[in-house]
């Protein structure tokens, strides 16, 4: 205790200095473990705290940081340095941060705790880490069958023996399904197979209606349409007029239709009939068939010789017929027009005669098909009918700016609406359209037509870019400002404001791309809530100290990788954690970043695993260059498929007998010559 007090007294001026650089430099002179733990837990500067953790060697104090630090990244680094399985178990199960729990699970050895994590952890990525370490087959089988994440089930299935039934089911291929006739196994493949192609093929081969029902499929054909009918028939107005109404589904194959090209193609189709029935009596029905084209416009050589084309079902046809029945009153139709089911609304509108109601629906319904049906019911001379159903030719001939605005707002065809916007030249009307249109594409088209040389227009665009949360509108606004600016100096002063204050992440992202102000870039890189915005700022950062902070504290691996790419400030990370380097070698998507991390990695176990197992030959080569284990080098020189990797291994082998064998037997002449050269070099060194 007295020693700690003396250490605190001697270091107090430095460790309490307001300048984090002074405190950081002081860490190098501190060896007292209690003091280092205190700094690790209490210092507010990331790099100071990190340096203190890296100098910790006491497992008791490292455990204290892993359990008590308020900084998630400090707990993660402590966990990487920790060996205490009891503490690791506590962290793996109880830490609130995903990355910390994952680091702890990666170091667990207790199968009991690993199993608990594999079954109970909420994050699928962590469950996968646990499954990789799990050895009990019965538990792997349970996870393979019942885990709610497909990737976790796959991980578990791959660890089961190749002859295990669940291994075969989950890893089933289309070829496996082709030869399978057992309905129960097909059901399991449909339910559990990792391959969506194998699953869909299994469903196609299923004909057991009980098993299909268990999959949630009443009929494997047009299931979505049938579900929408079932939901629609529960409507209270429909049930009031036709209590107990049900539907029957009928399907028959038609064709095949033959098409002759480079190859003969046979296409089968289907005829679907759906009947609405009450007390055994059909009250409405509709039929749809596959629509055959006159010819196939395709490269026949790339086509299957036998195909199946589904019928295009329009459930609204059925409801148009149902609501035509006298059982439904005008009041019924009005209420049905407000249904949350679009097919019901279309059927009701098609039978509605109330013009006021039709106008309201034609203007305001959220579904373009419903609005179109309502417009078609209006008189031929009604203006709204012409607005909603306007054709391209009518737009070309139209000069009335007010009418063009209405077409841009209410036209049922999106291309027609855009064409109308292009003909609007009145900026006040364009601004009105931006404020009132519910279609973001139309609002963006209007924004692109505005001229920012007007102070009022520029102010409007700035406001839209800063305040609007819609992802399209702010992006269009800032793009218009950037595209317009005849000189960068006119728009650049606004960029820090956009980057730091805009509500839309899209605007902040675009603004960062235009930023040169390093202080603003730093704030965005450290503080922005959106990982993609932070990443764009990180890619423009010059301050190596800030990049060092991001390497440690950013939760997003892609952002850490972006910081690592051009990082040279190793003075800020003098004791770079081998565990963090190992993470980079595994998780980096960019292979050159992985190679950079491998170059600094000294952990021989990790290097050997990379050199022996990685799919990328450049990565294997980099790892091989850092390996000292002669047994591993001998294995690489003998077995690696890439000659460059074998040559790298050869130049590190010291056993001349093995080198002589390689010089005689390697399949590649350049590897043989490398082995001979290595033998000569070893003789010279002697």
Secondary structure, DSSP 8 states (H G I E B T S, - for coil): -HHHHHHHHHHHHHHT-S-HHHHHHHHTT---HHHHHHHHHH--SHHHHHHHHHH---HHHHHHHHHH-S-HHHHHHHHHH---HHHHHHHHHH-S-HHHHHHHHHH---HHHHHHHHHH-S-HHHHHHHHHH---HHHHHHHHHH-S-HHHHHHHHHHS-TTSHHHHHHT--HHHHHT---HHHHHHHHHH-S-HHHHHHHHHH---HHHHHHTT-SSSSSHHHHHHHHHHTT-HHHHHHSTT-EEEEEEEEEEEEEEESSSEEEEEEEEEEEEEEETTEEEEEEEEE----SS--S-GGGS-SEEE------HHHHHHHHTTSTTS-HHHHHHHTT-SSHHHHHHHHTT---HHHHHHHHHH-S-HHHHHHHHHHS-TT-HHHHHHT--HHHHHH---HHHHHHHHHH-SSHHHHHHHHHT---HHHHHHHHHH-S-HHHHHHHHHT--TTSHHHHHHHHHHHHH---HHHHHHHHHHHHHH-SSHHHHHHHHHHHHHH-S-HHHHHHHHHH---HHHHHHHHHH-S-HHHHHHHHTT---HHHHHHHHHH-S-HHHHHHHHHT---GGG-TT--HHHHHHHHHH-SSHHHHHHHHHH---HHHHHHHHHH-S-HHHHHHHHTT---HHHHHHHHHH-S-HHHHHHHHTT---HHHHHHHHHH-SSHHHHHHHHHHHHHHHHH-
